[in-house]
Amino acid sequence: MSSSDSKGKGKEPASLPPLPGPASGSANPAASLSALWAYLLPALNHIVKSPTNDSHKAPSIEMGFYAGIHTACYNYFTSQSETKSNARTAGEPASGTDLYEQLDKYYIDAARDVLLGAPQDDSTLIHYIVPCFNRFSAGAMSVNRLLNYVNRHYVRRCAVDEDKGWLRLNDVLESVAKTITADDSREKISERLKEKRTDELKKWGYRVDGSGVPLASAEACAEAASSPDRVVSVSSLAHRRFRTEVFEPLLAVPVVKGKKTKNKIPKATGAPPPLPKGRLARAVKELLESKGGDEEERSRLVRDLAAALRMVGVRPDHPLRKRLDKFMASPSRLGLHGVGD
């Protein structure tokens, strides 16, 4: 920036320094869930909620604190595993379930804070939601790396070994069972199940020949689209809660209340009145149909919103996603950004 450009403008606030760990003491953070959560919470708040200049990059924590969290999680899971029998009784939760559920509650509260801060004016809603989601998602991805041991020890075991992931055997058994015969080997049945999983991932843009989105990206969307009872990665857990606590309320169509008149014959007056729309649909309509303004900014908002809806698991056939995709694919929009944008 030239000196003339910077005249009259205040300095941008300095980036947040890495968060140091708590003062060392005698308390063992792995002694209990409450102790571990008290140790984790300052880091989570710093990474997920602290204000930052770059909504695409989460604030960091000091390496010593980072390593301490890894160690505390490892020790906590190890101590839980040692106190439980390897062959758990039916219905007994796996070690780490309590921490995973606590994380879910944390993301519920964080997402609800975003919704509570949403402006009442539809014309500014998307300008608010897009950077909020980008900031939330950046924090979620950073926490996903920080709590990688939770993914490796708890999520992978529950999803794969215990069939509690985003796609379960019961979800595909009916469709696969129709093509299975008594002579089929276990390997052939397993192959049929893999084919069904691939078909589900194709709905999120994955292509076997590599022409679509990466496998990990498609699976993350499928995880976020799953119901809250499914065990998914820590990042997908956060994105799923942004969908249930922010986007779904904004997508909800308001219920029209009116007095019913008995024995009244409706009049044929031509086309029926337009159906009510949810807040986000109204905001998108206003953004797309507004005249003038910065076209590049509008296209950026549309692209970012479309990406956010996909990441949180809003289905590809949802009317709002289809409208955004149609807008981005229109010839008048293609010239505003490159293929790689």
Secondary structure, 3 states (H helix, E strand, C coil): CCHHHHCCCCCCCCCCCCECCCCCCCCCCCCCHHHHHHHHHHHHHHHHHCCCCCCCCCCCECHHHHHHHHHHHHHHHHHHHHHCCCCCCCCCCCCCHHHHHHHHHHHHHHHHHHHHCCCCCHHHHHHHHHHHHHHHHHHHHHHHHHCHHHHHHHHHHHHHHCCCCCCCHHHHHHHHHCCCCCCCCHHHHHHHHHHHHHHHHHCCCECCCCCCECHHHHHHHHHHHCCCCCCCCHHHHHHHHHHHHHHHHHHCCCCCCCCCCCCCCCCCCCCCCCCCCCHHHHHHHHHHHCCCCCHHHHHHHHHHHHHHHHHCCCCCCCHHHHHHHHHHHCHHHHCCCCCCC
